[in-house]
Amino acid sequence: QAMAEVLTRGHWQRAIEIRSPANAATDPAAHLTSVSCGAAGDCVAVGGYITKGNDEEVMAAVEARGKWRRAVQVRLPRNANAEPQALLNDVSCVPGSYCEAVGTYVEKSGVSAAFAVHESGGSWRPAVQVGSLPAGAHKPPGASDLAGVSCTRSDCLAAGFYQDVYGGLVPMVVLGDGAEWQRARAVPVPAHAAARSQQDAGLLAISCDAADLYCTAVGDYANAADISEAMAAAGGM
């Protein structure tokens, strides 16, 4: 089962169970992967669980005034596989405004694709595929994923990876406002990275400064010797 734990004045309280959605299996393998709080006692957490039909679905839970509500299923984009496989990786909340969560799901074609979902006032909009990949992306669309997101009052910047025409995985960032996402932009890998066809790189987390709209993302890539190394990229929204 999923759980939440609170640190208050240097002391951790006893963790509490977050109830899974009503259609969860008896053993739901429920887990929460990310949490973001707009204020003390007002948070949103996202993750995944297994349904009674043995599907891998995504869920979100809202804490309001210090009390966690039962998690709810977040509906995937309409082109999701009939046997869903999905995960929400990260969520970012703007105090008193909205939250945006990002992740990956499997399309009917069997390809993993990036998606995002918007929350406001405790309600979740239908999830949308973030499908405008950078020029040079694999066609038909290859795998893509969004692993991290950071939001300001006006926009969110999400980070992840996509598959290019050479078959390698390339870091990307994409800007959105909760209703519409722009075309994603490729992020150049370090100079001594592996060849394009062997590249395995992605951004896993991102943080943006609302004051100057400057963001830093971190992740990993494969170097020419096929060894995984850490990397960081920075830029404006």
Disulfide bonds with the S-S distance in Angstrom:
Cys37-Cys43 1.99
Cys93-Cys99 2.02
Cys151-Cys156 2.07
Cys208-Cys215 2.11
